[in-house]
Amino acid sequence: MQPHQLSSGDVIADRRADYARMLEEGGEPEAAAELMEQALELVPAWAAGWYRLAAYLEKAGKGEAAIEAYRRTLVLDPEDIFGAALKLALLGDVATPDRPPSRYVERLFDDYADRFEAALVEKLDYSVPQKLAALVASTGRRYERAVDLGCGTGLLGPEIRSAVGRLEGFDLSQNMLAKAAEKQVYDTLAQADLSLAPELSGLFADAAHHRADLVTAADVLMYLGNLESVFAIIGELAASGADIAFSVEDAGDGDGFHLAPSLRYAHSETYVRMLLARHGLEVLATVKSVIRKDGGKPVSGILFLTRKPA
């Protein structure tokens, strides 16, 4: 049994875990936690089980016990595919990390790929691709080569395809890339990790530096805290005179970023503008807008259109 498996490998433990989930969904997180503890007595090396126990304890208002369970999850799963470190940060046990573990983000979207578009577009009123495409269209330019960072299932691609000669898409999740390929909009699709240095990211394995006259990143930067690596990558991707269009969740006042309860990062306009200035990018336009709903509440975002000077 691998410690990160969603199944414990023990029929009785799995059955108790299933009952625990039903109790939690029925509004009884404390009873769910008690039953989950019984399951973990049978399979103490089950990382997914400890993560579920931690979530039940947190919902039951038992913060210290939840912290201990999240810590145990991390011990059993050092790659942190469940994002336990992010939970510990929200609970005040550790400092907020600059970025989530890449394996956590990859697994999150690999698991989410099949229902991503239905959930985001139909239920959460997601509108970033259309709004970002409108910003790009406002330049009146036709682009020779565009690179769509964090392309996901390819929602932005169809919106900008008519203004682009060649369109490349990159994402951390192979399952999301497979969904994007079904749209037959992108000329090339490949895996890349925006949290890494440019040469390690995967964006330049088979392609040249400074090749894009348009770089886009729709609703992906909220899965990174510190955005230095992203703008370093953009600097290597963008040709002189290139346009760069992207979105962030709006952190409001302040000059930094914070981790939200959704386990996504929000960035302040001041922080983003500071990074743009540091990397020599000129701000052409910004748009503040509701970009989706989360838990029935609107999520505010900022869309940026910037340019690398010629």
Salt bridges, closest charged atoms under 4 A:
GLU24 OE2 - LYS59 NZ 2.64
GLU25 OE2 - ARG21 NH1 3.50
GLU30 OE2 - LYS62 NZ 3.17
GLU58 OE1 - LYS87 NZ 3.84
GLU68 OE2 - ARG71 NH1 2.53
GLU79 OE1 - ARG103 NE 3.68
ASP93 OD1 - ARG71 NH2 2.59
GLU106 OE1 - ARG103 NH1 3.67
ASP111 OD2 - ARG107 NE 3.52
ASP114 OD1 - LYS179 NZ 3.35
GLU117 OE2 - LYS183 NZ 2.33
ASP125 OD2 - LYS293 NZ 3.16
GLU168 OE2 - ARG145 NH1 2.59
GLU168 OE1 - ARG211 NH2 2.95
ASP187 OD2 - ARG161 NH1 3.04
GLU199 OE2 - HIS209 NE2 2.85
ASP219 OD2 - ARG292 NH2 2.43
GLU228 OE2 - ARG278 NH1 1.98
GLU228 OE1 - HIS279 NE2 3.09
GLU236 OE1 - HIS209 ND1 2.66
GLU236 OE1 - HIS210 NE2 3.95
ASP243 OD2 - ARG141 NH1 3.12
ASP243 OD1 - ARG307 NE 2.54
GLU249 OE2 - ARG264 NE 2.67
GLU249 OE2 - ARG292 NH1 2.61
ASP250 OD2 - LYS288 NZ 3.84
GLU269 OE2 - ARG273 NE 2.87
GLU269 OE1 - LYS288 NZ 3.50
ASP294 OD2 - ARG264 NH2 3.04
